[in-house]
Amino acid sequence: MRKLNQSGMGHVALLLVVVVVAVVAFAGYRVWSAQQDSATPTETATTTSIQSKADLVETSSVLDDTSSDLNQAFDTSALDEDIDSLL
């Protein structure tokens, strides 16, 4: 039985791997590029200008009320139980 010379198969396999990686990279780039084009920037913060001291006092009282509402709504015992269950 003759021994077949298969020294070129390694190059073919390497070329196949390079082609597959290139195709996957190209497809990923196309998807990423399409996502970037369709994404619209959104503004998350609004700017307000305080014109007078009355506006400042009103804004301060609204923030204080909101802060106290949040503090009353926050249940620390439930948070402690959740953390304990995770540990």
HELIX and SHEET records of a PDB file:
HELIX    1   1 MET A    9  SER A   38  1                                  30    
HELIX    2   2 LYS A   53  ALA A   73  1                                  21    
HELIX    3   3 THR A   76  LEU A   86  1                                  11    
END                                                                             
